[in-house]
Amino acid sequence: MKKIFIIPVTFFLALAFFASGINSFGKKPEPVSTNKIKLIAPEKTGGMPLMEALNKRHSSRNISSKKITDQELSNLLWAAFGINRDESGKRTAPTANDSRAMDVYVIMENGTYKYSAEDHSLDMVTEKDLRNFAGRQDFVYTAPVNLVYVADYSRLKEGSDKEIYSGAHAGFIGENVYLYCTSAGLGVVIRAWVDKEMLSKEMGLKENQKIILTQTVGYTE
């Protein structure tokens, strides 16, 4: 009589589990980075009517240390420079020749991040709290959010006036932020009074990356 070998079901379960961790090239998939924060979906409807927001828009420096909500942070960054046309990847703010030669960095208490519009997420730049480098006024040091607008000159066409283009790009983005904050009841002020050289060093920026403006956001006191 032939012997019959019975293989335990657990063997097949273990084999299936092991195989699920291997891709078609025989390598384990890369783990999800702990340095990326996936933002929740932004709210793209509602809010204050445009003409009312324009009428109420103003700068506020009496900004408290109270943190804004996850939804407000998501809305804020999408309004600033998010994608509003999925088929082309074009943004909420215009740039010369659609260069998108501006990056939005976010300085918060728990670290500094670079906004990625493509997947609406934040990529960590450093875990350090850089708010003390984000400006030269006391409210900046305790505000929940400081935005830094960084031009990447390498993305602009050779021969173009890179300083003027970058200033215009930062202005467009900054105004989007003003209008969103007015609509959402948040305080906001755009600033140029910052040690750009020191902040660039702390953020690890490259030679072709230039800080143009900063902008502080939070609840008013």
C-alpha positions, 0 to 999 in steps of 0.5 A: 500500500502506498503511503499518503502524506497529509500536509497540514493546512497551516503549511499552505497558509504560511506559504501564501503569507510569505508569497504575499510579501514578495513582488514579481521581481522576488523582492519585498516591497518597500515599506511606507515612509514614516517621514510622509504625512498623507493629508486628508482630502481638501474641501473644494466647495463652500466657503465665503463668497469671493467678493466678501472675502476680498472685502474682509481680507487683511493681515493679522499678527495677533496669531495664537499658538493654538493648532489649526485642524487637520482639515484646515491644514489640508484646505490651506495647502490645496488652496495655496498651490494644490492641483485643481485639474487632475488631467493636467496636474495644473495648480490653483496658482499660475506660474510662468510657462507652467513651470511650477517652479515654486515649492511650499514648505510648512514649518510647524512645531513637530518639524518642517515639511515640503508640500507635495501637490501630486499626492497631497501630502507632506514630506518631512525635511527635518524633525527640528522646530524651525519656527525661531528661524522663520522670521524676526517677530515674536508671533512667528515663534509660536504660530502653528503654521509658517509657510515658506515659498521657495523658488527653484531656479533650475525649473525656469527657462534660461534667460528669463527674469527669475527674480521677477517670475519667482516674486510673482509666483509667491505673490499668487500663492500668498494671495490664495492663502489670504483668501482661504484664511479670510474665508475660514476665519484664520489669521494670516500675514505674509512676511519678508522679514526673515534671515533667508540665509540662515533659514535656507541652511537650516532647511538644507536648501540647494544653491538653486533654491531661493526663499522668496517670502514667508507667511504665518497662519493661525487662529487670532487671539 
